[in-house]
């Protein structure tokens, strides 16, 4: 017996097209070779912090750009130190498996790279940094082809020496999607799984095959956890229906933790604040292995929120402080678990990085890690290298508010890649 969930549409379908345009003065360049499918990003430079890529005007919005709708994405980040300088921006198209393909002349309408001139040194902060902001599309950069994309930021003109990369999507919104979510029971799981299903009529059904399409589903914008299917159900022809089998559906996951360090004083999740040393130091209340995260916290889709969280700062981009934040996790019986424990979140692009690995403190019976974070609000969780420990951590009460996004791809042999014909996000409650 399945129970339909409440759906709130976040991104409506529409129609869009991209006009052809010439370009001059730029060399054709091939995309960096990626041999294996799956999202692979260049290592992030240690000087880069607080990378945000979001729908302009909404820091928690997923970076999904509808073509021809007058909308834009914003990239914001900091480079630590006091060395303001222009940087370069490059864009790469990828197929639905995130294999980079094509050359810029095939997916960009104007120039093949851009320069990042919007930057400013931090103002009266104890830890100096340079804040960068870049909005696109713009007069220099626009897209002629939909699909998966990666934006790369480098030192000026040095494409092969990236500072960091981030993924985003460009969608045509050329066909409406009927998107539903159901709860299904999976043997051995204590909580129901979320089973997404999407139905649509291909824009040009007479000229295409049902097997030219595929659908990928994401939860809370987490690309590594995508679930994809290219096996349509044909019971609604000419419409196509794609869904995940129960065993492939989104299993209930423990709630992410949430912390707001925009206000540097005790309260909320902040246990203690030390303003005598530089950087300032914030000690968070400990998290417990068998207790859930903050299930009632704002849903940020895994994004970092700075401007909208730090409303007491007139210019949070350049005025927010960087502070040392200590996270702690208390395991069952205050005994160490098998394998390593790492704190991950938007501050680490949701990757388990060595610099975020926690240290076992036996006299306190907990794991601890101290990270340098900008004032703002963050979602985070703990990653366990031991599979059994990771499974046990899911036993905590799950978060039932989740953003599920469906991406519909068309394998277009004319362009030699996958176009993203529509995308829609809903919140399951």
C-alpha positions as CSV (number, residue, x, y, z in Angstrom):
1,X,0.0,0.0,0.0
2,X,1.5,3.3,-1.0
3,X,0.7,6.7,0.3
4,X,1.1,9.8,-2.0
5,X,3.1,12.6,-0.5
6,X,2.3,16.3,-0.6
7,X,4.1,18.0,-3.5
8,X,5.1,21.6,-3.8
9,X,6.3,22.6,-7.3
10,X,9.4,24.7,-7.2
11,X,10.3,24.9,-10.8
12,X,7.5,25.2,-13.4
13,X,7.9,23.9,-17.0
14,X,7.9,26.3,-19.9
15,X,9.3,26.7,-23.4
16,X,12.7,28.0,-24.3
17,X,15.0,28.1,-27.2
18,X,18.5,29.4,-27.8
19,X,19.5,31.4,-30.9
20,X,22.6,30.7,-32.9
21,X,25.3,33.4,-32.7
22,X,28.8,33.9,-34.0
23,X,32.0,34.2,-32.0
24,X,35.4,35.6,-32.8
25,X,38.8,35.9,-31.3
26,X,38.6,32.7,-29.2
27,X,40.3,29.4,-30.0
28,X,38.4,26.1,-30.1
29,X,39.4,24.0,-27.2
30,X,38.6,20.4,-26.3
31,X,37.0,19.5,-23.0
32,X,39.3,18.0,-20.3
33,X,39.3,14.2,-20.7
34,X,37.2,12.3,-18.2
35,X,37.4,8.6,-18.8
36,X,34.8,7.4,-16.3
37,X,31.2,8.5,-16.0
38,X,30.0,10.2,-12.9
39,X,30.6,13.7,-11.6
40,X,34.3,14.3,-11.1
41,X,35.4,17.8,-10.0
42,X,38.9,19.2,-9.9
43,X,40.4,19.4,-6.4
44,X,39.7,22.6,-4.6
45,X,42.5,25.0,-3.8
46,X,43.1,25.4,-0.1
47,X,42.8,29.1,-0.4
48,X,39.2,28.9,-1.6
49,X,36.3,29.0,0.9
50,X,32.5,29.4,1.0
51,X,31.7,28.5,-2.6
52,X,28.1,29.2,-3.5
53,X,26.3,28.5,-6.8
54,X,22.6,29.2,-6.7
55,X,19.6,30.6,-8.5
56,X,20.0,34.4,-8.3
57,X,18.1,35.9,-5.4
58,X,17.8,32.6,-3.5
59,X,20.9,31.3,-1.8
60,X,19.2,27.9,-1.0
61,X,17.9,27.5,-4.6
62,X,19.4,24.7,-6.7
63,X,21.6,25.9,-9.6
64,X,19.1,25.0,-12.4
65,X,18.9,27.6,-15.2
66,X,15.9,27.6,-17.6
67,X,16.9,28.8,-21.1
68,X,15.3,31.9,-22.5
69,X,13.5,32.9,-19.3
70,X,15.6,35.9,-18.3
71,X,16.8,34.1,-15.2
72,X,20.4,33.7,-14.0
73,X,22.7,31.9,-11.6
74,X,25.1,33.5,-9.1
75,X,28.5,32.2,-8.2
76,X,30.0,33.6,-5.0
77,X,33.2,32.6,-3.2
78,X,36.2,33.8,-1.2
79,X,39.9,33.6,-1.6
80,X,41.7,33.8,1.7
81,X,44.4,36.5,2.1
82,X,44.6,40.0,0.7
83,X,45.6,39.6,-2.9
84,X,42.7,41.0,-5.0
85,X,43.0,40.0,-8.7
86,X,40.9,39.1,-11.7
87,X,40.2,35.4,-12.3
88,X,39.0,33.4,-15.3
89,X,35.8,31.4,-15.7
90,X,35.4,28.4,-18.1
91,X,32.3,26.2,-18.9
92,X,32.1,22.6,-19.9
93,X,29.2,20.6,-21.2
94,X,28.6,17.1,-20.1
95,X,26.2,14.2,-20.9
96,X,23.8,12.8,-18.4
97,X,26.5,10.7,-16.8
98,X,28.7,13.8,-16.4
99,X,31.2,12.7,-19.0
100,X,32.5,16.0,-20.5
101,X,32.0,16.3,-24.2
102,X,31.7,18.7,-27.1
103,X,33.8,21.9,-27.6
104,X,32.6,25.4,-26.5
105,X,31.6,26.4,-30.1
106,X,28.9,23.8,-29.8
107,X,27.3,24.9,-26.6
108,X,28.2,28.6,-26.0
109,X,26.7,31.4,-28.1
110,X,29.4,34.0,-27.7
111,X,32.8,33.8,-26.1
112,X,34.3,30.6,-24.8
113,X,35.5,32.0,-21.4
114,X,34.9,35.0,-19.2
115,X,36.8,37.2,-16.8
116,X,35.8,37.7,-13.2
117,X,36.2,41.3,-12.4
118,X,33.6,41.7,-9.7
119,X,35.7,41.3,-6.5
120,X,36.4,43.2,-3.3
121,X,38.6,42.8,-0.3
122,X,36.9,42.1,3.0
123,X,36.1,45.1,5.2
124,X,37.4,45.4,8.8
125,X,37.5,41.6,9.3
126,X,40.1,40.0,11.5
127,X,40.7,37.3,8.9
128,X,41.3,38.9,5.5
129,X,39.8,37.5,2.3
130,X,38.8,38.6,-1.2
131,X,35.1,38.1,-2.1
132,X,34.2,37.3,-5.7
133,X,30.7,37.3,-7.3
134,X,29.8,36.3,-10.9
135,X,26.3,36.3,-12.5
136,X,25.6,34.4,-15.7
137,X,24.3,34.3,-18.4
138,X,25.6,37.8,-19.3
139,X,26.8,39.7,-22.4
140,X,29.8,37.5,-22.6
141,X,28.5,34.1,-21.8
142,X,25.2,32.4,-22.8
143,X,24.2,28.9,-23.7
144,X,23.0,27.5,-27.0
145,X,22.6,23.9,-25.7
146,X,20.9,22.5,-22.7
147,X,22.3,19.8,-20.4
148,X,24.7,19.2,-17.6
149,X,27.4,21.8,-17.1
150,X,30.5,22.4,-15.0
151,X,31.9,25.8,-14.2
152,X,35.6,26.1,-13.5
153,X,37.4,29.1,-11.9
154,X,41.1,29.5,-12.5
155,X,43.9,32.1,-12.2
156,X,43.6,34.5,-15.1
157,X,44.1,32.6,-18.4
158,X,45.3,29.4,-16.8
159,X,42.6,26.9,-17.7
160,X,44.6,23.8,-16.7
161,X,45.2,25.2,-13.1
162,X,41.7,25.2,-11.6
163,X,41.0,26.8,-8.2
164,X,37.7,24.9,-8.1
165,X,34.7,23.5,-10.1
166,X,31.0,23.3,-9.5
167,X,28.2,21.5,-11.4
168,X,24.9,23.1,-12.6
169,X,22.1,22.4,-15.1
170,X,20.7,24.3,-18.1
171,X,17.2,23.2,-19.1
172,X,14.9,23.9,-22.1
173,X,11.6,23.4,-20.2
174,X,10.1,22.3,-23.5
175,X,7.5,19.8,-22.1
176,X,5.5,19.8,-18.9
177,X,6.1,17.0,-16.4
178,X,3.6,15.1,-14.3
179,X,5.7,14.3,-11.2
180,X,4.5,12.3,-8.3
181,X,6.2,10.7,-5.2
182,X,5.0,7.7,-3.3
183,X,6.1,6.0,-0.1
184,X,7.1,2.4,-0.5
185,X,8.2,-0.2,2.0
186,X,11.6,-1.9,1.4
187,X,12.4,-5.1,3.2
188,X,14.9,-4.5,6.1
189,X,14.4,-0.8,6.2
190,X,12.7,0.8,9.3
191,X,11.2,3.8,7.4
192,X,9.5,4.0,4.1
193,X,11.5,4.9,1.0
194,X,10.5,7.7,-1.5
195,X,9.6,6.4,-5.0
196,X,9.5,9.1,-7.6
197,X,7.7,8.8,-11.0
198,X,7.5,11.2,-13.8
199,X,5.2,11.2,-16.9
200,X,5.5,13.4,-20.0
201,X,4.7,13.5,-23.7
202,X,7.9,13.9,-25.8
203,X,7.9,17.3,-27.6
204,X,8.3,15.6,-31.0
205,X,7.0,12.1,-30.3
206,X,6.5,11.2,-34.0
207,X,10.2,11.8,-34.8
208,X,11.8,10.2,-31.7
209,X,11.9,6.9,-30.0
210,X,10.8,6.3,-26.4
211,X,14.3,4.9,-25.8
212,X,16.0,8.2,-26.7
213,X,14.9,9.5,-23.3
214,X,16.1,8.9,-19.8
215,X,15.3,10.4,-16.4
216,X,17.5,11.1,-13.4
217,X,16.2,11.9,-9.9
218,X,18.1,13.8,-7.2
219,X,17.4,14.3,-3.5
220,X,18.3,17.7,-2.0
221,X,20.6,18.5,-5.0
222,X,23.0,15.7,-4.2
223,X,24.4,14.7,-7.6
224,X,26.5,11.7,-6.4
225,X,23.3,10.1,-5.0
226,X,21.4,10.4,-8.3
227,X,19.0,7.6,-9.4
228,X,18.6,7.3,-13.2
229,X,16.5,5.1,-15.4
230,X,16.2,4.7,-19.2
231,X,13.5,2.1,-19.1
232,X,10.1,3.7,-19.8
233,X,6.7,2.3,-19.1
234,X,4.6,2.5,-22.2
235,X,1.1,2.2,-20.6
236,X,0.3,5.9,-21.2
237,X,1.3,6.3,-24.9
238,X,2.1,8.6,-26.4
239,X,3.2,9.8,-23.0
240,X,6.1,8.1,-21.3
241,X,6.4,7.2,-17.7
242,X,9.6,6.6,-15.8
243,X,9.9,5.5,-12.2
244,X,12.3,3.9,-9.8
245,X,11.8,0.3,-8.6
246,X,11.3,0.1,-4.8
247,X,14.8,-1.3,-4.2
248,X,16.2,1.7,-6.2
249,X,14.1,4.4,-4.5
250,X,15.4,6.9,-2.0
251,X,15.8,5.1,1.3
252,X,15.1,7.2,4.4
253,X,18.2,9.0,5.4
254,X,19.0,10.5,8.8
255,X,18.2,14.2,9.1
256,X,21.1,16.6,8.4
257,X,22.3,18.8,11.2
258,X,21.8,22.5,10.9
259,X,23.8,25.3,12.5
260,X,23.6,29.1,12.2
261,X,26.8,30.9,13.1
262,X,25.8,34.3,11.7
263,X,25.3,35.6,15.3
264,X,28.4,35.1,17.3
265,X,26.9,34.6,20.8
266,X,25.7,31.6,22.8
267,X,22.3,30.3,21.9
268,X,20.7,27.9,19.5
269,X,23.3,25.3,18.7
270,X,26.2,27.5,19.9
271,X,27.5,26.4,23.3
272,X,30.3,28.9,23.8
273,X,32.0,31.7,21.9
274,X,35.5,33.0,22.4
275,X,36.1,36.5,21.0
276,X,39.5,37.1,22.6
277,X,41.5,35.1,20.1
278,X,41.7,35.6,16.3
279,X,40.1,33.9,14.5
280,X,37.1,33.9,16.8
281,X,36.2,30.4,18.1
282,X,32.7,28.9,18.3
283,X,32.0,25.7,20.2
284,X,28.9,23.9,19.1
285,X,26.7,21.6,21.2
286,X,27.7,18.0,20.7
287,X,25.8,15.8,18.2
288,X,24.9,12.3,19.2
289,X,25.2,9.2,17.0
290,X,21.7,7.8,17.7
291,X,19.9,11.1,17.8
292,X,18.6,12.7,14.6
293,X,19.8,16.0,13.1
294,X,17.6,19.1,13.1
295,X,14.5,17.7,11.3
296,X,12.6,21.0,11.7
297,X,15.4,23.3,10.5
298,X,15.1,25.3,7.2
299,X,15.6,23.2,4.1
300,X,18.6,24.7,2.4
301,X,19.1,21.9,-0.2
302,X,22.7,21.4,1.0
303,X,23.5,25.0,0.1
304,X,25.5,27.6,2.2
305,X,23.5,30.6,3.1
306,X,25.4,33.8,4.0
307,X,23.6,37.0,2.9
308,X,20.1,35.8,3.9
309,X,21.4,34.5,7.2
310,X,23.5,37.5,8.2
311,X,20.9,40.1,8.0
312,X,22.6,42.2,10.7
313,X,25.5,42.7,8.4
314,X,24.8,45.3,5.6
315,X,27.3,43.6,3.2
316,X,27.8,40.0,4.5
317,X,29.8,39.1,1.4
318,X,32.7,41.3,2.5
319,X,31.8,42.0,6.1
320,X,31.2,38.5,7.6
321,X,33.9,37.1,9.8
322,X,35.7,33.8,9.4
323,X,35.5,31.9,12.6
324,X,36.9,28.5,13.9
325,X,33.9,26.2,14.5
326,X,34.4,23.1,16.6
327,X,32.0,20.2,15.7
328,X,31.8,17.1,18.0
329,X,30.1,13.8,17.7
330,X,29.4,11.5,20.6
331,X,29.2,7.8,19.6
332,X,27.2,5.1,21.4
333,X,28.6,4.4,24.9
334,X,31.2,7.1,24.2
335,X,33.4,4.5,22.4
336,X,35.2,5.0,19.1
337,X,33.6,3.4,16.0
338,X,35.3,1.4,13.3
339,X,36.9,3.4,10.5
340,X,37.1,7.2,10.2
341,X,34.6,9.9,10.8
342,X,34.4,13.1,8.7
343,X,32.2,16.1,9.0
344,X,30.8,17.1,5.6
345,X,28.5,19.8,4.2
346,X,28.3,22.7,1.8
347,X,31.7,23.9,3.1
348,X,33.3,20.7,1.7
349,X,31.0,20.4,-1.4
350,X,29.6,17.4,0.5
351,X,32.8,15.5,0.0
352,X,34.7,13.6,2.7
353,X,37.9,15.6,2.7
354,X,41.0,14.7,4.7
355,X,41.1,18.2,6.3
356,X,37.6,17.6,7.7
357,X,38.4,14.3,9.3
358,X,37.5,14.2,13.0
359,X,39.9,13.3,15.8
360,X,38.9,10.9,18.6
361,X,39.3,12.6,22.0
362,X,39.2,9.7,24.6
363,X,39.0,11.9,27.7
364,X,35.8,13.5,26.3
365,X,34.4,10.3,24.7
366,X,33.8,12.1,21.4
367,X,35.1,12.9,17.9
368,X,36.0,16.6,17.3
369,X,37.0,18.7,14.3
370,X,37.5,22.4,14.0
371,X,36.8,24.1,10.7
372,X,37.2,27.7,9.5
373,X,33.8,28.9,8.4
374,X,32.2,32.1,7.3
375,X,29.4,33.6,9.3
376,X,26.2,32.1,7.9
377,X,24.0,29.0,8.1
378,X,25.0,25.4,7.2
379,X,23.6,21.9,6.8
380,X,26.0,19.2,7.6
381,X,26.3,15.5,8.4
382,X,28.9,12.9,9.5
383,X,30.4,10.5,6.9
384,X,31.6,7.1,8.1
385,X,34.2,5.1,6.2
386,X,32.9,1.8,7.7
387,X,29.8,0.6,5.9
388,X,28.2,-1.0,9.0
389,X,28.6,2.2,11.0
390,X,27.1,4.2,8.1
391,X,24.1,1.9,8.0
392,X,23.6,2.1,11.8
393,X,23.7,5.9,11.6
394,X,20.6,5.8,9.4
395,X,18.6,4.4,12.3
396,X,18.1,7.9,13.6
397,X,14.7,9.5,12.8
398,X,14.8,10.7,9.1
399,X,14.0,14.1,7.7
400,X,10.7,13.9,5.8
401,X,11.0,17.3,4.1
402,X,13.2,16.6,1.0
403,X,13.5,18.3,-2.3
404,X,13.3,15.7,-5.1
405,X,14.2,16.9,-8.6
406,X,13.5,15.1,-11.9
407,X,15.7,15.7,-15.0
408,X,14.5,14.5,-18.4
409,X,17.3,14.0,-20.9
410,X,17.1,13.4,-24.7
411,X,19.9,11.6,-26.4
412,X,20.3,13.9,-29.5
413,X,22.4,12.3,-32.2
414,X,22.5,15.6,-34.0
415,X,24.6,17.2,-31.3
416,X,26.3,14.1,-30.0
417,X,25.2,14.5,-26.4
418,X,22.2,14.6,-24.0
419,X,19.9,17.6,-24.0
420,X,18.0,18.4,-20.8
421,X,14.5,19.0,-22.1
422,X,12.8,19.6,-18.7
423,X,13.5,19.7,-15.0
424,X,11.1,20.0,-12.1
425,X,11.6,20.0,-8.3
426,X,9.1,19.2,-5.6
427,X,9.2,19.1,-1.8
428,X,8.0,15.8,-0.3
429,X,6.4,16.2,3.1
